[in-house]
Amino acid sequence: MEHTQTCSDYGKVKLMDIPYGELKTTVVGSFPLQHSIENMRRALSDQIEAGVNFPCYGQLLDMNLMFLEPLAKEKCGIDMIAGEAWITGLLEVPKRPITLEFLEFAQDYLKKNPSKEVDGIKVPITGPITLSSVTKVSEKHHAIEYPDFILDFSNIVVELAKWYDKAGAGLIMIDEPSLGYAAWLGIGPDVLIEAVNKPIKAIKSALPSFHVCGDISAVTNILIQSEAPILDHSFKDFPANLEFYSKGILEKADKMIGFGCVSSTPDPQLLLDIGAGKSQWAEAVESVNEIEKLILEGGRRFGLERLIIDPDCGFRGMEEYFKDDTGQRIATEKLKNMVEAARRARKNLEISQ
């Protein structure tokens, strides 16, 4: 594993360490708040207060539209029609950077509110396969059904990754929840690996990460062949995922695991009961002991030194259950307990930062 130094001056490009043996903490991305500058500030400050090492700027927009709408405005072969993205021409790379304002916001915030716990800012980029999955080519067909469109989107994501990398991101995650769907459609593994590897290889200074949530049983072979040094998955709500890697496989492939250890989608009935005042919101939060137990199990299977600790996925889905900020309070408390559990696991196994 290469890369050399830690980033403490937000906005300056520095080569980031692969955090081997440090049990660092991060998030996947989204939070259950309406998009606004004030709420971005809150999402970021809540992560920092919780002690997260690689906080995200606070992804409050739809993970697909936040990229597709700017691409449409830049006339990259995409048009927004009735709120949906359509391919209407040749897919082209935008001529100028898009969406960098989110990273710049976080950098500015951290310059004004520095934290010794923060190693760098995490940027989630929706991957080419997932962008293809929501982009229409006809009434009945989406771009994900066509390898050429997937690879065209990959070229676009390459540029996004380069821009964020040059702008000083600390950790860049290519987010591909639709990987399994593409494989199910029959898109060849060579195409899928190429589509993901191109943006991963474009990241030269930040830490590259590859996130696939849910059941990974059908795509493990693709994941392990990727160039990403960090593979990020759900292990709290999908404990069967613990079976699909081993310490030996990870050592041979030289991979680390982004270890999702708190649920990002608590039981819907419980959330409804909390919203109705029938249950307390704290009931949706895992205890420190519960989280630590899962982290130690991940360490037993994969090697604790190969783990980066985070939630299963983004928290945005909780927003629909509440009229107030209850979802954000739940998410924040989960992060606080997650960070404390990581600290305990690190201490118990004599791994120090």
C-alpha positions as CSV (number, residue, x, y, z in Angstrom):
1,M,0.0,0.0,0.0
2,E,1.4,3.3,-1.1
3,H,0.6,7.0,-0.4
4,T,2.5,8.9,2.1
5,Q,1.3,11.7,4.3
6,T,-1.6,13.0,6.2
7,C,-3.7,16.0,5.2
8,S,-4.2,18.6,8.0
9,D,-4.3,21.8,5.9
10,Y,-7.7,21.6,4.3
11,G,-7.7,22.7,0.7
12,K,-4.0,21.9,0.2
13,V,-3.2,18.8,-1.9
14,K,-1.2,16.3,0.0
15,L,-0.5,12.6,-0.6
16,M,-2.7,10.7,1.9
17,D,-1.6,7.7,4.0
18,I,-3.4,4.4,3.5
19,P,-4.6,4.3,7.2
20,Y,-3.4,0.7,7.7
21,G,-3.6,-0.3,11.4
22,E,-5.2,2.9,12.6
23,L,-8.9,2.1,12.7
24,K,-9.9,5.5,11.3
25,T,-13.6,6.5,11.1
26,T,-15.6,8.0,8.3
27,V,-19.1,8.2,6.9
28,V,-20.7,7.1,3.6
29,G,-22.2,10.4,2.7
30,S,-25.8,11.6,3.1
31,F,-27.7,13.0,6.1
32,P,-31.5,13.3,6.8
33,L,-31.7,17.1,6.4
34,Q,-33.1,19.4,3.7
35,H,-30.5,20.9,1.5
36,S,-29.3,24.3,2.7
37,I,-26.1,26.0,3.7
38,E,-27.2,26.0,7.3
39,N,-27.9,22.2,7.2
40,M,-24.7,21.5,5.4
41,R,-22.9,23.3,8.2
42,R,-24.9,21.3,10.8
43,A,-24.2,18.0,9.1
44,L,-20.5,18.8,9.0
45,S,-20.3,20.1,12.6
46,D,-22.2,17.1,13.9
47,Q,-19.6,14.7,12.3
48,I,-16.7,16.7,13.7
49,E,-18.2,16.9,17.2
50,A,-18.7,13.1,17.0
51,G,-14.9,12.7,16.3
52,V,-15.1,11.4,12.7
53,N,-11.7,11.3,11.1
54,F,-12.9,11.8,7.5
55,P,-16.2,13.7,7.6
56,C,-18.2,14.4,4.5
57,Y,-19.4,17.8,3.5
58,G,-22.9,16.7,4.3
59,Q,-24.5,15.2,1.2
60,L,-28.0,16.6,1.3
61,L,-29.0,16.4,-2.3
62,D,-30.1,13.3,-4.4
63,M,-26.9,11.4,-5.1
64,N,-27.7,11.1,-8.8
65,L,-29.3,14.4,-9.6
66,M,-26.6,16.4,-7.8
67,F,-24.3,15.3,-10.7
68,L,-26.7,14.8,-13.6
69,E,-28.4,18.2,-13.3
70,P,-25.0,20.1,-13.6
71,L,-24.0,17.8,-16.5
72,A,-27.3,18.8,-18.2
73,K,-26.6,22.5,-17.6
74,E,-23.1,22.1,-19.1
75,K,-24.6,20.4,-22.2
76,C,-22.8,17.1,-21.9
77,G,-25.3,15.1,-23.9
78,I,-27.8,14.9,-21.1
79,D,-31.1,16.8,-20.7
80,M,-33.4,16.9,-17.7
81,I,-37.0,16.2,-18.8
82,A,-39.8,16.2,-16.2
83,G,-37.2,15.7,-13.5
84,E,-35.5,12.8,-15.2
85,A,-32.2,12.6,-16.9
86,W,-32.2,11.6,-20.6
87,I,-29.3,11.0,-22.9
88,T,-30.0,13.2,-25.9
89,G,-26.6,13.5,-27.5
90,L,-23.0,12.3,-27.3
91,L,-22.0,12.0,-23.6
92,E,-19.1,14.4,-23.1
93,V,-16.9,15.4,-20.2
94,P,-17.8,18.9,-18.9
95,K,-15.5,21.6,-19.9
96,R,-15.3,23.1,-16.4
97,P,-15.4,21.6,-12.9
98,I,-18.9,20.9,-11.4
99,T,-20.0,20.3,-7.8
100,L,-16.6,21.4,-6.4
101,E,-18.5,24.0,-4.3
102,F,-19.4,21.2,-1.8
103,L,-15.8,20.4,-1.0
104,E,-14.9,24.1,-0.9
105,F,-17.6,24.7,1.6
106,A,-16.2,22.0,3.9
107,Q,-12.7,23.2,3.5
108,D,-13.7,26.7,4.4
109,Y,-15.6,25.5,7.4
110,L,-12.7,23.5,8.7
111,K,-10.3,26.3,8.2
112,K,-12.5,28.4,10.5
113,N,-13.2,25.5,12.8
114,P,-10.1,23.3,12.8
115,S,-10.2,19.9,14.6
116,K,-7.2,17.7,15.5
117,E,-9.4,14.6,14.9
118,V,-10.0,15.4,11.2
119,D,-7.5,13.9,8.8
120,G,-9.2,15.0,5.6
121,I,-12.6,15.7,3.9
122,K,-14.4,12.8,2.3
123,V,-16.1,13.3,-1.0
124,P,-18.6,10.7,-2.3
125,I,-18.9,10.6,-6.1
126,T,-21.8,8.7,-7.6
127,G,-20.2,6.1,-9.9
128,P,-20.8,5.6,-13.6
129,I,-22.8,2.4,-13.2
130,T,-25.2,4.1,-10.8
131,L,-25.5,7.3,-12.9
132,S,-26.3,5.1,-15.9
133,S,-29.0,3.3,-13.9
134,V,-31.2,6.4,-13.6
135,T,-30.5,8.0,-17.0
136,K,-33.0,7.1,-19.7
137,V,-32.3,6.4,-23.3
138,S,-35.9,5.7,-24.2
139,E,-39.2,5.2,-22.3
140,K,-38.4,1.6,-21.5
141,H,-34.6,1.6,-21.4
142,H,-31.8,3.1,-19.3
143,A,-28.1,3.7,-20.0
144,I,-27.1,0.9,-17.6
145,E,-28.3,-1.6,-20.2
146,Y,-25.6,-0.6,-22.6
147,P,-21.8,-1.0,-22.0
148,D,-20.8,1.9,-24.1
149,F,-22.9,4.3,-22.1
150,I,-21.5,3.0,-18.8
151,L,-18.0,3.6,-20.1
152,D,-18.9,7.1,-21.4
153,F,-20.2,7.9,-17.9
154,S,-16.9,6.5,-16.5
155,N,-15.0,9.0,-18.5
156,I,-17.1,11.8,-16.9
157,V,-16.5,10.4,-13.4
158,V,-12.8,10.3,-14.1
159,E,-12.8,14.1,-14.5
160,L,-14.9,14.6,-11.4
161,A,-12.4,12.5,-9.4
162,K,-9.5,14.4,-10.8
163,W,-11.1,17.8,-9.9
164,Y,-11.8,16.7,-6.3
165,D,-8.3,15.2,-6.0
166,K,-6.6,18.4,-7.2
167,A,-8.9,20.5,-5.0
168,G,-7.6,18.7,-1.8
169,A,-10.1,16.0,-0.9
170,G,-8.7,13.6,1.6
171,L,-10.8,10.5,0.7
172,I,-12.8,10.1,-2.5
173,M,-15.4,7.4,-2.6
174,I,-16.8,6.0,-5.8
175,D,-20.4,5.0,-4.8
176,E,-21.9,2.2,-6.8
177,P,-25.1,0.8,-5.2
178,S,-26.2,-0.3,-8.7
179,L,-23.2,-2.6,-9.4
180,G,-25.2,-5.8,-8.5
181,Y,-28.1,-4.7,-10.8
182,A,-25.7,-4.2,-13.7
183,A,-24.3,-7.7,-13.2
184,W,-27.8,-9.1,-13.0
185,L,-28.6,-7.4,-16.3
186,G,-25.7,-9.3,-17.9
187,I,-23.2,-6.5,-18.2
188,G,-19.9,-8.3,-18.4
189,P,-17.5,-8.1,-15.5
190,D,-14.7,-6.7,-17.7
191,V,-16.9,-3.7,-18.5
192,L,-17.9,-3.1,-14.8
193,I,-14.3,-3.4,-13.6
194,E,-13.1,-1.0,-16.3
195,A,-15.9,1.5,-15.5
196,V,-14.9,1.6,-11.8
197,N,-11.1,1.3,-12.2
198,K,-10.8,4.3,-14.5
199,P,-11.9,6.9,-11.9
200,I,-10.1,5.0,-9.1
201,K,-6.8,5.2,-11.0
202,A,-7.4,8.9,-11.7
203,I,-7.1,9.6,-7.9
204,K,-3.4,10.4,-7.2
205,S,-3.4,12.2,-3.8
206,A,-6.6,11.4,-1.9
207,L,-7.5,7.9,-0.6
208,P,-9.6,6.1,-3.1
209,S,-12.6,4.1,-1.9
210,F,-15.2,1.9,-3.6
211,H,-18.6,1.6,-1.9
212,V,-21.2,-1.0,-2.6
213,C,-24.0,-1.3,-0.1
214,G,-26.4,-4.2,0.5
215,D,-25.7,-7.8,-0.4
216,I,-22.4,-8.2,-2.2
217,S,-22.5,-11.9,-2.8
218,A,-22.9,-11.6,-6.6
219,V,-20.2,-9.0,-7.1
220,T,-17.4,-10.0,-4.7
221,N,-15.2,-11.1,-7.6
222,I,-15.6,-7.8,-9.3
223,L,-14.9,-5.9,-6.1
224,I,-11.7,-7.7,-5.3
225,Q,-10.4,-7.1,-8.8
226,S,-10.9,-3.4,-8.6
227,E,-8.0,-1.0,-8.2
228,A,-9.5,0.5,-5.0
229,P,-7.4,0.0,-1.9
230,I,-10.6,0.4,0.2
231,L,-13.7,-1.6,-0.3
232,D,-16.7,-0.2,1.7
233,H,-19.7,-2.4,2.6
234,S,-22.7,-2.9,4.9
235,F,-22.1,-5.4,7.7
236,K,-24.6,-4.4,10.3
237,D,-27.8,-4.9,8.3
238,F,-26.1,-7.4,6.0
239,P,-24.1,-9.7,8.3
240,A,-23.9,-12.3,5.6
241,N,-21.3,-10.0,3.9
242,L,-18.9,-11.1,6.6
243,E,-18.6,-14.4,4.7
244,F,-17.5,-13.1,1.4
245,Y,-14.0,-12.0,2.2
246,S,-11.2,-13.5,4.3
247,K,-8.0,-12.1,5.8
248,G,-6.0,-14.1,3.3
249,I,-8.0,-12.8,0.3
250,L,-7.6,-9.2,1.5
251,E,-3.9,-9.6,2.2
252,K,-3.3,-11.1,-1.3
253,A,-5.3,-8.3,-3.0
254,D,-3.8,-5.7,-0.6
255,K,-7.2,-4.3,0.3
256,M,-8.7,-2.6,3.3
257,I,-12.4,-2.8,4.3
258,G,-14.7,0.1,5.0
259,F,-16.6,-1.6,7.7
260,G,-20.2,-0.6,8.0
261,C,-21.1,-1.3,11.6
262,V,-24.2,0.9,12.4
263,S,-27.5,0.7,10.5
264,S,-28.3,3.6,8.2
265,T,-31.9,2.3,7.8
266,P,-33.3,1.4,11.2
267,D,-36.5,-0.6,11.4
268,P,-39.2,1.4,9.6
269,Q,-41.9,0.6,12.2
270,L,-39.6,1.8,14.9
271,L,-39.0,5.0,13.0
272,L,-42.8,5.5,12.5
273,D,-43.4,4.9,16.2
274,I,-40.7,7.4,17.1
275,G,-42.3,9.9,14.7
276,A,-45.7,9.3,16.4
277,G,-44.2,9.7,19.8
278,K,-44.8,6.1,20.8
279,S,-41.0,5.3,21.1
280,Q,-37.9,7.3,22.0
281,W,-35.5,8.2,19.2
282,A,-32.6,6.7,21.3
283,E,-34.1,3.2,20.7
284,A,-32.9,3.5,17.1
285,V,-29.3,3.9,18.1
286,E,-26.9,1.0,18.6
287,S,-25.0,0.9,21.9
288,V,-21.3,1.4,22.0
289,N,-20.9,-2.2,23.2
290,E,-23.0,-3.6,20.3
291,I,-20.9,-1.7,17.8
292,E,-17.6,-2.6,19.4
293,K,-18.7,-6.3,19.3
294,L,-19.3,-6.1,15.5
295,I,-16.0,-4.3,14.9
296,L,-14.1,-6.9,16.8
297,E,-15.9,-9.6,14.8
298,G,-14.8,-7.8,11.6
299,G,-11.3,-7.7,13.0
300,R,-11.3,-11.4,13.7
301,R,-12.4,-12.2,10.1
302,F,-10.5,-9.5,8.2
303,G,-7.8,-8.2,10.5
304,L,-8.5,-5.2,12.6
305,E,-5.6,-3.4,11.0
306,R,-7.5,-3.6,7.7
307,L,-10.6,-1.9,8.8
308,I,-11.9,1.7,8.4
309,I,-15.0,2.2,10.5
310,D,-18.2,3.8,9.1
311,P,-22.0,3.3,8.9
312,D,-23.6,0.9,6.5
313,C,-24.7,3.6,4.1
314,G,-25.9,7.2,4.0
315,F,-28.5,8.4,6.5
316,R,-30.8,10.3,4.0
317,G,-33.5,7.7,4.1
318,M,-34.5,8.6,7.6
319,E,-35.6,12.1,6.6
320,E,-39.0,11.0,5.3
321,Y,-40.0,9.6,8.7
322,F,-39.8,12.9,10.6
323,K,-41.1,16.5,10.3
324,D,-38.2,17.8,12.5
325,D,-34.6,17.0,12.9
326,T,-35.1,13.7,14.8
327,G,-33.4,11.8,12.0
328,Q,-30.3,13.9,12.2
329,R,-30.2,13.5,16.0
330,I,-30.3,9.7,15.5
331,A,-27.6,9.8,12.9
332,T,-25.4,12.0,15.1
333,E,-25.8,9.8,18.1
334,K,-24.9,6.7,16.0
335,L,-21.7,8.4,14.9
336,K,-20.8,9.3,18.4
337,N,-21.2,5.7,19.6
338,M,-19.4,4.4,16.5
339,V,-16.4,6.6,17.2
340,E,-16.3,5.6,20.8
341,A,-16.6,1.9,19.8
342,A,-13.7,2.3,17.4
343,R,-11.6,4.0,20.2
344,R,-12.3,1.1,22.5
345,A,-11.5,-1.6,19.9
346,R,-8.3,0.2,19.1
347,K,-7.3,0.4,22.7
348,N,-8.3,-3.2,23.5
349,L,-6.2,-4.6,20.7
350,E,-3.3,-2.2,21.3
351,I,-3.7,-0.4,18.0
352,S,-3.0,3.3,18.4
353,Q,-3.4,6.2,16.1
